[in-house]
């Protein structure tokens, strides 16, 4: 019987003579995240529940913004994270600072949709530092699930296994990892991504070529087959291996923590194997220092993140997307579309909205800090080929609707059914051709709000024009780069969406999937409005704001933030900027992220209600108030009316 042990928080892992995990048992307590505040507070105060809650009694759709607040908790990447866990659960009031850490919990049990939203790995790190070694939920968002695995933590979706672990039973790893892909099993047995990748580099974890015979493939499968080791040039869902990356990026929330984690695990400064393909953006925190009431400790955290990021870029030679003064050239996703991504490529970034680049007929998705550091070092990712859901767009949108309404519609379906979870959404059909490129980018960008891994679009004339104008690529050369799915490709499901039947939707506070027809919320009083972010800071969205604002004045504080310096220049040239200013809009001078992640002006304080054209409205995401999501025209009309209004 083995006596070797590994501690993952308050979870004990039993090891064999080679140091590989064989079994696990809970060494701490189990915490049931009940909707009912009473039982939850009982557990946090040290008592054990006399009756086990059922799954439907547990908090569902706990986002990474609820696990760890974007502002100011994500300014840290040290031991302090363990004291900041779940302070935004249920809009606050359920969990106080340090309670989970001090309670000795090793297992958290929650409802479906755990870890939705941002890809930030600090959510997994905060759990681990607080002592959590395993998380149960009936469904776990794919990027967060991978972050748990990369930190050596166990994601559990089988309630029977979770109950047994909660009861103190020792569970065999073979049982705990049933249904996991081969690479994830290998990573967890090694204790996390860095130990695994180090063992791989030493020849202890050899790669095997995928043996799938030639077959018809989807867009995502075709791209992956080109970048993975295969015998016959084909892959199918469930195949595992290592995916070569064409371009990778990180931003100021994630770069320094990724480097610190890698250096702690590897015992040396992190290296960047292909700096010409690696990009670094100081975009997320460019306005955070202007937040009212921000304290000296938070300011120091921001300064540390940004200075460390710049120092790493200078040392390694990765692209630094800022002026010499540190002003960002734009939001990473916008700039990636403008300058980097090309059809057929594989692109990864430390942000869930990396999927935005999928509008360029490439496979782009978000990863955690550990994975981006692994890409720096080895230029590969361990992956499992995902299933694909085909969304066939037909018809043409009504004049009052935009791509935002399409995605709020799909987010509602995803929230209710889970059919997109962990999947690739493949957009195609004649309806896709009717959308301008910026609107196609909205489709790709908000795939993660459906809990999909990513989205990829078939090539369109609008996309080819974008490449010709923005990248000076001749149309014939751009078409030559493009891929299309095979006619006989196998999809998990095919969904046809009649664009002509799409309604103008507004997502009620709490989740992008809470969309209702505009008529149901007309007249809702508002305190402020915010337009911007990687979803609604493009030139197409700016044109929509200006269309409604022309000749009118806003009645509530209204903010618009450009997605990039290029968008800002184009808006000035087109006259949109002057229209916004004349309407009384506060146009934020530095393109980048801001209120969307509660790191700039425009987010609601406690008790306030905002309308936003961004992509998320989970509790704590944009601040402590309530946020309605709407398309750019509805946002502008509502800013003029002072309440939710029709364009």
C-alpha positions in Angstrom: 0.0 0.0 0.0 1.4 3.4 -1.0 2.4 5.9 1.6 3.2 8.7 -0.8 0.8 11.7 -0.6 0.1 15.0 -2.3 -2.0 17.7 -0.8 -4.2 19.8 -3.1 -5.8 22.2 -0.7 -7.7 20.1 1.8 -7.8 17.1 -0.5 -5.3 14.3 -0.1 -4.0 12.6 -3.2 -2.5 9.1 -2.9 0.4 8.4 -5.2 2.1 5.3 -6.6 5.9 4.8 -6.6 6.3 7.0 -9.8 4.5 9.9 -8.1 1.3 9.4 -10.2 -2.1 9.8 -8.5 -4.1 6.7 -7.7 -6.8 7.9 -5.3 -8.2 10.9 -3.5 -10.0 11.6 -0.2 -11.3 14.7 1.4 -9.2 15.9 4.3 -11.3 18.9 5.0 -15.0 19.8 5.0 -17.6 19.9 2.3 -19.4 23.2 1.6 -22.8 23.2 0.0 -23.5 26.5 -1.7 -27.2 26.7 -0.9 -29.5 29.4 -2.2 -30.9 29.6 1.3 -28.6 31.8 3.3 -29.4 30.1 6.6 -27.9 26.7 5.8 -24.9 28.3 4.0 -24.2 30.6 7.0 -24.6 27.5 9.3 -21.8 25.8 7.5 -19.5 28.8 7.4 -20.0 29.2 11.2 -18.6 25.7 11.7 -21.6 23.5 11.9 -22.5 20.5 9.7 -25.9 20.3 8.0 -28.1 17.6 9.3 -29.6 16.9 5.9 -27.8 17.0 2.6 -29.2 19.6 0.2 -30.3 18.4 -3.3 -28.7 19.9 -6.4 -31.6 22.2 -7.2 -31.1 23.9 -3.8 -27.5 24.9 -4.7 -26.4 28.1 -6.4 -26.4 27.7 -10.2 -24.5 29.8 -12.8 -21.9 31.0 -10.3 -19.6 32.9 -12.6 -15.9 33.5 -12.2 -16.9 37.1 -11.4 -18.8 35.8 -8.4 -15.9 33.4 -7.5 -13.4 36.3 -7.5 -14.3 39.9 -8.2 -12.7 41.6 -11.2 -12.2 44.8 -9.2 -10.2 44.9 -7.0 -9.6 41.3 -6.1 -7.9 40.3 -9.4 -5.2 42.9 -9.0 -3.5 40.4 -6.7 -2.0 37.0 -7.6 -0.5 36.0 -4.3 -1.7 34.4 -1.1 -4.3 37.1 -0.5 -6.6 35.5 -3.1 -7.6 32.8 -0.7 -9.3 35.4 1.6 -11.4 36.9 -1.2 -13.4 33.9 -2.4 -17.1 34.2 -3.3 -17.7 37.6 -1.9 -20.0 38.4 -4.8 -22.1 35.2 -4.5 -25.7 36.2 -4.8 -24.7 39.9 -5.2 -22.9 39.7 -1.8 -24.0 39.0 1.7 -23.6 35.2 1.7 -19.9 34.9 2.2 -17.6 37.2 4.1 -13.9 37.7 3.5 -11.7 34.7 4.7 -14.7 32.6 5.9 -14.1 29.7 3.4 -10.4 29.7 4.0 -10.8 29.6 7.8 -13.6 27.0 7.6 -11.2 24.2 6.4 -13.3 23.3 3.3 -11.8 21.1 0.7 -14.8 20.5 -1.5 -17.4 23.0 -2.8 -20.7 21.7 -4.2 -22.8 24.0 -6.5 -25.5 23.9 -9.1 -25.1 23.8 -12.9 -23.1 26.3 -14.8 -20.2 26.7 -12.3 -17.4 29.0 -13.5 -19.2 30.6 -16.4 -17.9 33.9 -17.8 -14.3 35.1 -17.7 -11.4 32.7 -18.3 -9.3 34.3 -15.5 -7.4 31.5 -13.8 -7.2 33.5 -10.5 -10.7 32.1 -9.9 -9.2 28.6 -9.8 -6.1 29.9 -7.8 -8.3 31.6 -5.3 -10.2 28.3 -4.7 -7.0 26.4 -4.3 -5.4 28.9 -1.9 -8.5 28.8 0.2 -8.1 25.1 0.5 -10.5 23.8 -2.2 -9.2 20.8 -4.0 -12.3 19.6 -5.7 -15.5 21.3 -7.1 -18.8 19.6 -7.9 -21.4 21.0 -10.2 -23.6 19.2 -12.8 -21.9 21.3 -15.5 -18.7 23.3 -15.3 -17.8 26.0 -17.9 -15.1 24.5 -20.2 -12.3 27.1 -19.7 -12.7 27.2 -15.9 -12.8 23.4 -15.8 -9.5 23.3 -17.7 -8.1 25.8 -15.2 -9.0 23.6 -12.3 -7.3 20.6 -14.0 -4.2 22.6 -14.8 -3.9 23.5 -11.1 -4.2 19.8 -10.1 -7.8 20.2 -8.8 -10.7 17.8 -9.4 -13.8 19.0 -11.3 -16.6 16.6 -10.5 -19.9 16.5 -12.4 -21.3 13.2 -11.1 -23.4 13.8 -7.9 -22.9 10.3 -6.6 -19.1 10.7 -6.6 -19.4 14.1 -5.0 -21.6 12.8 -2.2 -19.2 9.9 -1.6 -16.3 12.3 -1.4 -18.2 14.6 0.9 -18.8 11.6 3.2 -15.1 11.0 3.5 -14.7 7.9 1.2 -11.4 7.3 -0.6 -12.1 7.3 -4.3 -9.9 5.7 -7.0 -8.6 8.1 -9.6 -9.8 5.8 -12.3 -13.4 6.3 -11.1 -12.9 10.1 -10.5 -11.5 10.5 -14.0 -14.0 8.4 -15.9 -15.1 10.3 -19.0 -12.1 12.7 -18.9 -10.0 12.9 -22.1 -6.6 11.2 -22.0 -4.6 14.4 -21.8 -6.6 15.7 -18.8 -6.2 12.4 -17.0 -2.4 12.5 -17.5 -2.2 16.1 -16.3 -4.2 15.3 -13.1 -2.2 12.2 -12.3 1.0 14.4 -12.5 -0.5 17.0 -10.3 -1.1 19.8 -12.8 0.0 21.3 -16.1 3.5 22.4 -15.3 4.6 19.0 -13.8 3.0 17.3 -16.7 4.7 19.5 -19.4 8.0 19.2 -17.6 7.7 15.4 -17.7 6.7 15.6 -21.3 9.8 17.6 -22.2 11.9 14.9 -20.4 10.2 12.1 -22.5 8.2 10.7 -19.6 4.9 11.6 -21.2 5.3 10.7 -24.9 2.9 11.9 -27.6 1.1 9.5 -29.9 -0.3 10.4 -33.3 -4.1 10.5 -33.7 -5.2 7.4 -35.7 -8.6 8.6 -36.9 -9.1 7.6 -40.5 -9.8 10.3 -43.2 -13.3 11.6 -42.8 -15.5 14.6 -43.5 -14.8 17.4 -41.0 -16.3 20.6 -39.6 -14.4 23.9 -39.7 -12.9 23.5 -36.2 -11.9 19.9 -36.9 -10.2 20.9 -40.2 -8.2 23.6 -38.4 -7.2 21.3 -35.6 -6.2 18.4 -37.9 -3.7 20.8 -39.5 -2.1 21.6 -36.2 -2.1 18.2 -34.5 0.0 15.1 -35.0 -2.2 12.7 -37.0 -1.6 9.6 -39.1 -4.2 10.2 -41.7 -4.8 14.0 -41.6 -8.1 13.8 -39.7 -9.5 14.2 -36.3 -12.9 13.5 -34.7 -14.6 14.7 -31.5 -12.9 13.1 -28.4 -9.5 12.8 -30.0 -6.7 14.1 -27.8 -3.3 15.4 -28.4 -1.2 18.6 -28.6 -2.3 21.5 -30.7 0.3 23.9 -32.2 -0.5 27.5 -31.9 -0.1 30.3 -34.5 -0.5 33.3 -32.2 -1.0 33.8 -28.5 -1.7 36.8 -26.3 -2.2 37.9 -22.7 -3.3 41.1 -21.0 -2.4 43.1 -17.9 -4.7 41.0 -15.6 -2.9 37.8 -16.6 0.6 38.2 -17.9 2.5 38.7 -14.6 0.5 36.0 -12.8 1.2 33.6 -15.6 4.9 34.3 -15.5 5.0 34.0 -11.7 3.2 30.7 -11.7 5.5 29.2 -14.4 8.6 30.4 -12.7 7.5 29.0 -9.3 6.8 25.6 -10.9 9.9 25.5 -13.2 12.4 27.1 -10.8 13.7 29.5 -13.5 12.7 32.6 -15.5 10.0 31.8 -18.0 11.0 31.6 -21.6 9.2 32.5 -24.8 10.0 30.1 -27.6 8.5 32.1 -30.5 8.3 35.8 -29.4 7.2 37.0 -32.9 3.9 35.1 -32.5 3.3 36.2 -28.9 1.4 39.5 -28.0 0.9 41.4 -24.8 -1.8 44.0 -24.2 -2.0 46.5 -21.3 -5.7 47.0 -22.1 -7.8 45.8 -19.2 -6.6 48.1 -16.4 -5.8 51.2 -18.4 -8.6 53.2 -16.6 -8.8 51.3 -13.3 -6.8 53.9 -11.4 -9.5 56.5 -12.2 -12.2 54.5 -10.3 -13.7 56.6 -7.4 -12.6 55.4 -4.0 -9.8 53.1 -5.2 -7.3 52.6 -2.4 -3.5 52.7 -2.3 -3.2 48.9 -2.0 -5.3 48.4 -5.2 -3.3 51.0 -7.0 -0.1 49.3 -6.0 -1.5 46.0 -7.3 -2.4 47.6 -10.7 1.1 49.1 -10.9 2.7 45.8 -10.2 0.7 44.0 -12.8 1.4 46.5 -15.5 5.1 47.1 -14.7 5.8 43.3 -14.5 3.9 42.8 -17.8 6.0 45.4 -19.6 9.3 44.1 -18.1 8.5 40.6 -19.3 7.7 41.9 -22.8 11.0 43.7 -22.9 13.0 40.7 -21.7 11.4 38.1 -23.9 10.7 40.1 -27.1 7.0 39.5 -27.3 5.0 42.2 -29.0 4.0 45.1 -26.6 0.8 46.7 -27.9 1.1 50.2 -26.4 2.6 53.5 -27.0 6.0 54.3 -25.3 3.9 56.0 -22.6 2.0 52.8 -22.0 -1.3 53.8 -23.6 -2.8 50.7 -25.2 -3.5 50.5 -28.9 -6.8 49.0 -28.1 -8.7 46.0 -26.6 -6.8 42.8 -27.3 -9.7 41.2 -29.2 -10.2 44.2 -31.4 -6.5 44.6 -32.2 -6.2 40.8 -32.8 -8.9 41.1 -35.5 -7.3 44.3 -36.9 -3.7 43.1 -37.0 -3.0 39.5 -36.2 -5.6 36.8 -36.9 -5.9 35.1 -40.3 -8.2 32.3 -41.7 -7.2 28.8 -40.7 -5.1 29.8 -37.7 -5.1 28.6 -34.1 -5.1 31.6 -31.7 -5.3 31.4 -27.9 -5.5 34.2 -25.3 -5.9 34.6 -21.6 -9.5 35.9 -22.0 -12.7 34.1 -22.7 -13.6 36.5 -25.5 -10.6 35.4 -27.5 -13.4 33.6 -29.5 -14.1 37.0 -31.1 -11.4 36.3 -33.7 -13.4 33.3 -34.9 -15.2 35.8 -37.2 -12.0 35.5 -39.3 -12.5 31.9 -40.1 -9.9 30.8 -37.5 -10.1 28.7 -34.3 -9.6 31.1 -31.4 -10.4 30.4 -27.8 -9.6 31.5 -24.2 -7.1 29.7 -22.0 -5.9 30.2 -18.4 -2.6 31.6 -17.2 -0.9 28.2 -16.9 -1.8 27.3 -20.5 -0.5 30.6 -21.9 2.8 30.1 -20.0 2.9 26.6 -21.5 2.5 28.1 -25.0 5.3 30.6 -24.3 7.6 27.7 -23.3 6.5 24.9 -25.7 4.1 26.5 -28.2 1.5 23.7 -27.8 -1.6 23.0 -25.8 -3.0 19.7 -24.7 -6.5 19.5 -26.2 -9.5 17.3 -26.8 -11.3 17.8 -30.1 -14.7 19.4 -29.2 -18.0 18.7 -30.7 -19.6 21.2 -33.0 -23.1 22.7 -33.2 -23.9 24.2 -36.6 -26.0 27.4 -36.5 -27.4 28.0 -39.9 -28.4 31.6 -40.4 -31.1 32.3 -42.9 -33.0 35.5 -43.9 -32.2 39.1 -42.9 -32.5 40.8 -39.5 -35.3 43.3 -39.0 -34.2 46.9 -39.0 -34.4 47.3 -35.2 -32.3 44.2 -34.5 -28.6 43.5 -34.5 -26.2 40.6 -34.1 -26.4 41.3 -30.3 -30.1 40.2 -30.4 -29.1 37.0 -32.2 -26.6 36.2 -29.4 -29.0 37.1 -26.6 -31.4 34.7 -28.2 -28.8 31.9 -28.4 -27.6 32.7 -24.9 -31.1 32.1 -23.6 -31.2 28.7 -25.4 -27.8 27.9 -24.0 -28.7 28.8 -20.4 -31.9 26.8 -20.5 -30.6 23.7 -22.3 -26.8 23.5 -22.0 -26.6 22.5 -25.7 -23.6 24.7 -26.4 -21.6 23.9 -23.3 -18.0 23.1 -24.3 -18.9 23.0 -28.0 -17.8 25.0 -31.0 -20.5 27.0 -32.6 -20.1 27.0 -36.4 -21.9 29.9 -38.0 -22.9 29.7 -41.7 -25.7 30.1 -44.1 -27.0 32.8 -46.4 -28.0 35.0 -43.4 -24.4 35.3 -42.3 -23.6 37.0 -45.6 -26.2 39.8 -44.8 -24.2 40.9 -41.7 -21.3 43.4 -41.9 -18.0 42.1 -40.6 -18.3 43.9 -37.2 -21.6 42.2 -36.6 -20.1 38.8 -37.5 -17.5 39.5 -34.9 -20.3 40.0 -32.3 -21.6 36.5 -33.1 -18.2 35.0 -32.5 -17.4 37.2 -29.5 -20.5 36.2 -27.5 -20.3 32.5 -28.1 -18.8 32.2 -24.7 -22.0 33.8 -23.3 -23.7 30.7 -24.6 -21.1 28.7 -22.6 -19.6 27.5 -25.8 -15.8 27.0 -26.0 -15.7 29.2 -29.1 -17.3 30.0 -32.4 -15.9 30.0 -36.0 -17.5 31.6 -39.0 -17.6 30.5 -42.6 -15.8 33.0 -44.9 -18.0 35.8 -46.3 -17.4 38.7 -48.7 -17.5 41.0 -45.7 -14.7 39.2 -44.1 -12.6 39.2 -47.3 -13.2 42.9 -47.6 -12.1 43.4 -44.0 -8.8 41.6 -44.7 -8.3 43.6 -47.9 -8.9 47.0 -46.3 -7.4 46.4 -42.8 -4.5 44.0 -43.8 -3.9 44.8 -47.4 -4.4 41.2 -48.4 -5.5 40.7 -52.0 -8.9 39.1 -52.1 -7.7 36.1 -54.0 -5.0 35.5 -51.4 -7.5 35.9 -48.6 -9.9 33.4 -50.2 -6.9 30.9 -50.6 -6.4 31.0 -46.8 -10.1 30.2 -46.0 -11.6 26.9 -45.0 -15.1 25.6 -45.3 -16.7 22.6 -43.6 -17.0 19.4 -45.7 -20.6 18.9 -47.0 -20.9 15.6 -45.1 -19.4 16.9 -41.9 -20.9 15.4 -38.7 -22.4 17.8 -36.2 -23.8 17.2 -32.8 -26.8 19.2 -33.9 -27.8 21.6 -36.6 -29.9 24.6 -35.6 -31.5 26.9 -38.2 -32.1 30.5 -37.1 -34.4 32.6 -39.2 -32.9 36.1 -38.7 -36.2 37.7 -39.8 -37.9 36.2 -36.8 -35.4 37.5 -34.2 -36.9 40.0 -31.8 -35.2 43.0 -30.2 -34.1 41.5 -26.8 -32.9 42.9 -23.5 -31.2 40.7 -21.0 -32.4 41.2 -17.4 -29.7 41.5 -14.7 -27.8 38.4 -13.7 -27.0 36.6 -16.9 -26.8 37.2 -20.7 -29.3 34.3 -21.1 -32.0 36.3 -19.3 -33.2 37.9 -22.5 -36.8 39.1 -22.8 -38.5 41.1 -25.6 -37.8 44.8 -25.4 -41.5 45.5 -24.8 -41.4 43.7 -21.4 -38.9 46.1 -19.9 -39.8 49.4 -21.6 -39.8 52.3 -19.1 -37.4 50.7 -16.6 -35.7 53.7 -15.0 -31.9 53.9 -15.5 -29.1 55.6 -13.8 -26.4 55.4 -16.5 -25.5 53.8 -19.8 -22.3 52.3 -21.1 -21.3 51.5 -24.7 -18.0 49.9 -25.5 -15.9 46.8 -24.9 -14.9 44.1 -27.3 -18.5 43.5 -28.2 -19.7 47.1 -28.8 -16.7 49.3 -29.2 -16.2 48.6 -33.0 -17.0 51.1 -35.7 -20.3 49.4 -36.6 -21.5 49.8 -33.0 -20.2 53.4 -32.9 -22.2 54.2 -36.0 -25.4 52.8 -34.4 -24.9 55.0 -31.3 -24.4 58.0 -33.5 -27.4 57.2 -35.6 -29.7 57.4 -32.6 -27.9 60.2 -30.8 -27.9 62.5 -33.8 -29.8 65.7 -32.9 -30.6 64.4 -29.4 -29.2 64.8 -25.9 -28.8 62.1 -23.2 -30.7 62.4 -19.9 -28.4 60.1 -17.9 -24.6 59.8 -17.6 -23.6 58.0 -20.7 -20.2 56.6 -21.6 -18.8 55.3 -24.9 -15.4 53.8 -25.2 -13.7 52.9 -28.4 -12.3 49.4 -29.0 -9.0 50.6 -30.5 -7.1 53.6 -31.6 -8.0 52.7 -35.2 -11.7 52.7 -34.4 -11.2 56.1 -32.6 -9.6 57.5 -35.7 -12.3 56.2 -38.0 -15.1 57.5 -35.8 -13.5 61.0 -35.9 -13.1 60.8 -39.7 -16.8 59.7 -40.1 -18.1 62.4 -37.8 -19.5 60.0 -35.3 -17.3 61.3 -32.5 -18.7 64.8 -32.9 -22.2 63.4 -32.8 -21.5 61.6 -29.5 -20.0 64.7 -27.9 -22.9 66.9 -29.1 -25.3 64.5 -27.5 -23.6 64.9 -24.1 -21.9 61.5 -24.2 -18.7 61.1 -22.2 -16.3 59.7 -24.8 -13.5 57.9 -22.9 -10.2 59.0 -24.3 -8.2 55.8 -24.0 -9.3 52.8 -26.1 -9.4 49.7 -24.0 -11.5 47.8 -21.5 -13.2 49.6 -18.6 -16.7 49.4 -17.1 -17.3 46.0 -18.7 -15.0 44.5 -16.0 -15.7 47.1 -13.4 -12.3 48.8 -14.2 -13.4 52.2 -15.5 -16.2 54.7 -15.5 -19.7 53.6 -16.5 -20.3 50.7 -14.1 -23.2 50.9 -11.6 -22.6 51.4 -7.9 -24.8 49.5 -5.4 -28.4 50.5 -5.8 -27.9 51.8 -9.3 -29.3 50.4 -12.6 -27.3 50.6 -15.9 -27.9 49.6 -19.4 -24.9 48.3 -21.3 -24.1 47.1 -24.8 -21.3 44.9 -23.5 -21.4 41.1 -23.3 -21.9 40.2 -19.6 -24.2 41.2 -16.7 -23.4 38.5 -14.1 -23.4 39.8 -10.5 -20.3 41.8 -9.8 -19.1 41.9 -13.4 -19.7 45.6 -14.0 -20.0 46.8 -10.4 -22.3 46.3 -7.5 -25.5 47.5 -9.2 -27.8 45.9 -11.8 -27.1 45.8 -15.5 -29.4 45.2 -18.4 -27.8 44.2 -21.7 -29.1 45.5 -25.0 -28.0 46.3 -28.6 -26.3 49.6 -29.4 -29.4 51.3 -30.7 -31.5 50.4 -27.7 -28.7 51.6 -25.4 -28.6 55.0 -27.2 -32.4 55.4 -27.2 -32.5 54.5 -23.5 -29.7 57.0 -22.7 -31.8 59.7 -24.4 -35.0 58.7 -22.6 -33.5 58.0 -19.2 -35.3 54.6 -19.1 -35.3 51.5 -21.3 -36.7 52.7 -24.6 -37.2 51.7 -28.3 -34.9 53.1 -30.9 
